[in-house]
């Protein structure tokens, strides 16, 4: 299962606030997998830092995750985001 979230990550010492989430089954979906999430602008605070995260899980076990920050808004405008996921637990390549 591919799980994509739009989150506000500006809250200090607190978990990110999920503003939107999409779940996509991977069976039969060719790569790359397109996604589109919509966030109500009223949920976005003045000092919000809106980012997009993605992960792939199987039966609740994390298999892949993005490891870089991807901002979803730049100067208040939505931004196209391409996410590259890394395998969890795999040693880095040199």
ABEGO torsion letter per residue (X at the ends): XBBBBBBBAABBGBBBBBABBBBBBABGBBOBBBBBBBBBAAABBAABBBBBBBBBBBGGBBABBBABBBBABBGGBBBBBBBBBBBBGBBBBX
